[in-house]
Structure formats: structure tokens, C-alpha cells
Amino acid sequence: MATSDIYGKVVLVTGSSSGIGEVTAKEFSRLGASVVITGRNATEISRVAKEVQQLSPYKLKVIRKSQNNLKIQIIVNKNVKPLEIVADLAKPEDVNRLVNETIKTFGQLDVLVNNAAVYLASAIDDKNLTEVFDQTMAVNLRAPLQLIQLAHPYLNATNGSVINIGAISMPSIAVRSIPSGVAKVGLDYSVKVLAVAMGPRVRINAVDPGPLDNIKKVMSPEELAALVKQIPLQSLGQPIDVANGVVYLASDEARPQS
């Protein structure tokens, strides 16, 4: 895609202090977008923001020209610093603040990427099932919908785009996945409804990746081998694969897709 598709856009990526969100924010910044880095860990947010800033084409440039033996020094400062926001998406007031501070800082919003999610396991016989269910719904479903609702007028003004990052369904039913599974179904269904409700000015799409390389951190070699056997290409994806899909959906090339 052309860099100009992303250049100058304002992009809010939730859960961008690590993982897929971090890689996605970096890719948007590399293409010239102003990005919002957010999460619950201030130290990680600061780390990612610094790395994001280094990738941006907006840099401090010193241009020296020679004209009639007169040296002219021109300083061009287009250093757009990422906005850093510590926020807990389980708290509605923090969700409000995310959008408010984004607009206050940049004056617009072009792309909303709902990436943040929690994965808390609980089964029907667990005493904490409803508690875990509520916690999961707050972050995985309520927060994205609240963000979309708050961002809608600003996205409408910029012909913007929403991309929800989820996950594909596993081939077998996991009995302890009730909370996350229900939230995923709800989020995927909301994409279909909102595509109609927010069109034609605002587009909304979903990226549901399969298992990624970072799953190695939480699986034994035996579990990993069994999982890879279920994947047609017999290999794990990379976070950058997801980021590329998100950037494409935010670009002008994906304009007909919602």
C-alpha cells in the first residue's frame, strides 16, 4: 500500500504497550501516523512510545543550504510525539479519558484499533464463573463498544475506520473458555451490525488471527507440536502479520471493505 494512505492519520490502539498492539502501533508510526500508546503499565507505555517515536518519519531535521556563498540553516521540527495514556479499560471513566485526551491532543481521530483483551479461564463448576465473566465482558466487549460509541462522531468527520482484533475459534471446545468465547462472539457480531449502522462514512472490520509465535511462552513443546499439527501451513503466525492486516484495513485501499 502507499505510505500516503496512513501518513498524517491519528490512530488509537488499545493494549499497545505490548504484543500485537505494540507491533501495530509501531507499524502505523513507521508509515507516518500519530499514535496513542495505552495500557496499564506506565513503564512499558513509555518504552514503546520512545521506540515508536524513533520509527516515525517525523524527525528533527537540520538542512543546510549554500546560496551566494551565504550558508542558510533551516531547522524543520516535525517531531510528533506519541500520546501516552495509562488506562484500565475495565473502568468506564478511563475509556472516556482515552478518547477525550486523544481529541484534546490531536484534534481528530482517524483509526480506532480495539486490541486489548483479557483471557481469564473459568468453567461451569467454578465458583468464580460469573465474576470472571463480568471481568472479561468489561474489557473484551463493553470497552470496545464504548470506545466505538465515543469515537463515532470523530471517525464520522474523518471518514475513519475501526478494526477489532480478536481470534479464530479453536477446532475443539474448551470447557473453561465460557467468558472469552461469549465475548468473542459478541464482538464479532457487533462488527456486522455496526458496519450497517455506521456506514457509509465509517468502516468497521475484524482481524481474527490464529495462533501466533508468542504462544510459545505459555505452552510446553508437546502442546505446541500438537497445536501446530492442526494448522494447515504447519507454522505459527507473527504479530507483524496481524499488524499488516490492520494497517491495510485502515488504508484507502480497503475503502470498499466493511
Beta strands, then each sheet from edge to edge (+ up, - down):
strand 1: 10-13
strand 2: 34-39
strand 3: 60-67
strand 4: 70-77
strand 5: 83-86
strand 6: 111-114
strand 7: 161-165
strand 8: 203-207
sheet 1: 5+ 2+ 1+ 6+ 7+ 8+
sheet 2: 3+ 4-
end
